[in-house]
Amino acid sequence: MEKEIKVWYDKEGDYLEVLFAQREGYFKETENDAVMEKIDNNGEVIGFSILKISDLKEQKPISLILKSVLPKKAISDQ
């Protein structure tokens, strides 16, 4: 199965963004201050961003899990 992934890097802003889907959504914090995950209106992870990406060359690789959230309907069904 093929899937298009969009990667955008802003050298001036030292910012990397990776999108798995072109849908409306919002960014939310993760456990790592440099990483934000992009969530669509259904709670699915559709991308992520990394701030100060150039700082990574001086650090260990980032490792974290991007978590989709349950849609409000699914929460109310429990």
Secondary structure in CASP SS format (residue, H / E / C, confidence):
PFRMAT SS
TARGET T0000
AUTHOR 0000-0000-0000
METHOD secondary structure of the structure
MODEL  1
M C 1.00
E C 1.00
K C 1.00
E C 1.00
I C 1.00
K E 1.00
V E 1.00
W E 1.00
Y E 1.00
D E 1.00
K C 1.00
E C 1.00
G C 1.00
D C 1.00
Y E 1.00
L E 1.00
E E 1.00
V E 1.00
L E 1.00
F C 1.00
A C 1.00
Q C 1.00
R C 1.00
E C 1.00
G E 1.00
Y E 1.00
F E 1.00
K E 1.00
E E 1.00
T C 1.00
E C 1.00
N C 1.00
D C 1.00
A C 1.00
V E 1.00
M E 1.00
E E 1.00
K E 1.00
I E 1.00
D E 1.00
N C 1.00
N C 1.00
G C 1.00
E C 1.00
V E 1.00
I E 1.00
G E 1.00
F E 1.00
S E 1.00
I E 1.00
L E 1.00
K C 1.00
I H 1.00
S H 1.00
D H 1.00
L H 1.00
K H 1.00
E H 1.00
Q C 1.00
K C 1.00
P C 1.00
I C 1.00
S C 1.00
L C 1.00
I C 1.00
L C 1.00
K C 1.00
S C 1.00
V C 1.00
L C 1.00
P C 1.00
K H 1.00
K H 1.00
A H 1.00
I H 1.00
S H 1.00
D H 1.00
Q C 1.00
END
